Amino acid sequence: MIAQSSLALQCVGRGIAIHCEDGPTRDVLRELFDVMWTETASPQLQYRIAATDAGYCLSRSDVGPVGNARDLGQLLYVLDCDLVIQLQRLRPDLLFLHAAVLTYEGAAHVLTGRSGAGKSTTCWGLLHRGLGYLSDELAPIRLPDMTVQPFPRALCMKTAPPPGFELPPGTPATSRGYHVAISHMPASPPPVPSPLQTVFFVEYDASRRAPTIRAIGSAEAAARLYPNLLNALAHDDAAMAGVTRIATATRAFLVEAAELGATCETILGALRH
């Protein structure tokens, strides 16, 4: 039985319980994990959040303390990091890619690139163009059928988006950024496993006047994909076969992002052709 002070979540087929006595913190977590809520009674991961004089302490039932945080934003970061690592341990059959994932016409489309490349902001912009939401940071890929599993916790943007893509009223803000839950996204359909069709490698330069896009071949796509893997060593041949399969089975594009609206239209143009 899950305690009233705990959140019960379901992610990539695994149950997670987060016990938190602090009501305001629990309410924020409840909103940010949104559609991941479940009634599971036998979680494979159990966390406890305790308030301390210095902020928060996060612990996990099997090992004890896993990290301290000075504020809510850092707590979310510590929780995200440990949760992603533990999900990789629980689901070694999935290939985990650091990426945002959107859906369009029933298929999954990945946005990946280095940290700070604008994946989350581009994801937010594309949600305003009618795409659906699967994930902001994590693409768990089931290689046998090339489907991306949802990881639909709140989208987090480090900075506020530009005019025309405003945040919903009351969007939670922490030291980590702005957090938009699925229930506040523009008409996003329910997140479900979706076949992977396209990979966009996003690069952003604030001085760039206009976005550009070019199709890239499977060899370049594989080389760009590999640094964004999170659990390569959990797979035979360090996941090279999986990366090769993704690179050869999908379309891949290099997007040199600029102004958000123009960048979104550029990406949409590639999806429509």
N, C-alpha and C positions, 0 to 999 in steps of 0.2 A: 504494500500500500504506500503510495507516495504521500509524504507529509504535506500539510497545507502550506507550509513555509517553503516548499520545494517546487521547482519547475520541472516538468517531465517533457522531454523533447525526443523527437525521432529524426535521425539523420543518416542517410545512406544505409538504411536498414538496421541501425543500431540505436538502442535506447540510452538516453543520457538524463541524469537527474542532477539538478543544481540546487543545493540547499542554501537558503539565504534568509536569515532572521530579520534583516533590515528591510522594512516594507518599501520605502522609496526606491532603494536599489533593486529590489525584486520586481517592482513595477516597471522599471526601465528595461530590465532583462526580459520581462514578459513581452513588452512591446517589440523589442529588437529581434527576438527570436520568433515572434509572430506565428506564421503558419507551420512552424516546426513543432508546435504543441502536440502532445499526445496523452493518452491515458495509460501508457505502459507502466507495468508494475515490477518489471525485472530489468532495470537498466544495466548495461554493460560498463558504463562510466558513471561515477558518482563524485560530484564536486561539492565542496562546502566553502562559502564565502563568509568570512568573519570580519567585522569592523575592528580596527585597532586604533591606537592613538595616532599612528602615522598614516592611516588610510585603510587599507584592506589587506587581508591575507587569504590567498586561494590555496586550498588543499584538495587532494584527490584521495579517495578512500584506500587505494592500494599502496600509496607511497607516502602519504602525509603532505606537508607543505610543498607547493610547486612554484610559488612566487608571491612577492609582495607588490602592492601598488599604492601610490600616493593619492590617486584620485580615480574617479569612475572611468575616465578614458584609458588610463593605464591598466586598470583592472580588465576592461574589455580586451585590450591587447594581449595581456598575459593569458586570459581565458582562451582567446582565439588561437594563440600559438600552441598551447598545450592540447586543445581540442583537436586541432588539425593533425598534430603528431599522433595522438591516440587513435584517431579514426584511420590513419594510415596503417597503424598496427593491427587494428581490428578488421580492416578490409584490404589486405595485401593483394587481393585479386584486382583491385581498381588501380588505375594509373592516375595519380594526382598531379594536376597541372595548376600552377599559379596563374589564374586568369579570371576575368569576368565572363559570364555566359548569358546570352540572350537567345530568345526564340523568335523565329520568323517563318511563317507558313509551315509550321509543324516540325521544323528542324532547329538544331542548336548551332549557334555561331559564337565562336570564342574570340575574346579580345585579350591579347597578352602582350607582354613587353616588360621592360625594366620598371622598378619601383619609381613612381613619380612621372610616368609616361602619360598619365591622364586616362587610364582605363576606366576608373570609376566615374569620372565626370563624363566621359564619352558614353558610358553605359547609361547614365542618367539622361543624357541628351537623347539617346536612341529610344528610351522608354517613352519620351514625349512624341516620338514618331511612330508609335504603335507597336513596338516590339515587346515581347514578354520577358520576364525575369526568371533566371535560374540561379544566378550566383554573382557575387561581386568580386570574390577573391579566389575561389576554388572551383576547379573543374574536375570532378571525379569521373573518370572515363572507364566504362566497362568495355574492354577491348574485343571480346568475342562478337558482340553485335554493334560496337562503335556507338554506344549511347552515352550521353552525359547525364549523370545523376544530379538532381537538384541539391544545392547547399544554400537555401534561401534565407539566410539571416539578413539583417538590414544592410542596405548599401551604405557605405561610409565614404564621404568625400572630405578630403583634408581642408579644402577651402570652399566657400560658398560658390555656387554656379553662377554664370553670367546672366544678365537680363534676358527674359524670355524662357528661362529654365528654372524659375524660382522654386525655392524649397516650400513644402507644405507648411501651413501655419502650425506652430508648436513643435517643429522638428527638434528632437533632442540634440543638444550640442555638448560635446565634451572636449577635453584637451586633445583628443585624437581626431576630432572633426565633427561633421554633421552626419547623423544616422537616420536614414529613411527606411521605415519598415514597409513590407509589401502592401499592407492595408492602406498606406498613404501614397502608393505609386499610381501613376496615370494608367488606370484600366489594365493592369497586368493580369493575364489569365493564371489559373492555378499552375504552380510549377510541377511538371511531370518529367520523367526521363525522356530524353529526346535524341534522335540520331544526329551525330555530329556531321556537319556539312561544310563549314567554312572556318578558317582561322585567319584572324586579322592581327598582324603585328603592328602595334601602335607606337609611334615615336612622336614626341611633342617638342616643339620649339616655339617659345613665346614670340620670337621675332619673325616667324614665318608668316607671310602675308596671306597665303591661300593654301589649303590642303592639297596633297597629291596622293595618288594611289597607283600601285602597279602590281600586277600579278607576278608571283614568284614560283619557281619550280620546286619540285619535291626535295631536291638536295639542299637548297637554301632554306626551305621551310623546316627540314629536319634539324639543320644546324642552329636555326633560331629557336626551335622548340626545346631542344635538349636542356639549355640552361634554366628553363622555367619549370622543369620537373621537380617534384618534391620528394618522391620516393623511388627513385630509379633503382637503388640497390635492393629493393624488395622484389625485383623482377629478374627473370633469367636474362643473361647477357646485358645486365644493367639497363634494361628497358630499351635497348637499341631497336629490337624488332618492333616493339610497340610504337616507338616514335616514327620509325620508317613506315609502318602501316598507316598511322595518322597522316603523315606527310603525303603519302601516295593516294590515299582514299578521299582527301578533302581538297577543296580549292583554298589557296593561300594568297594573301595580299599583304604588302607592306604599305601602311598608312602613315604618311607624314602629316600629322594633325596640326590644325591651326585654329581659327575661330570655330567655336563649338557647333553652331548651326550649319556652317558650310561643311565641316568634317562629317557631321551626321548625314547630310545629303550625299556626300561622296561615298560613304559606306553603304547607304541605301541603294545607290546606283549600282554598286557591285552586286548586292543581293538580288536585285531585280533582273539581272542579266545572266 
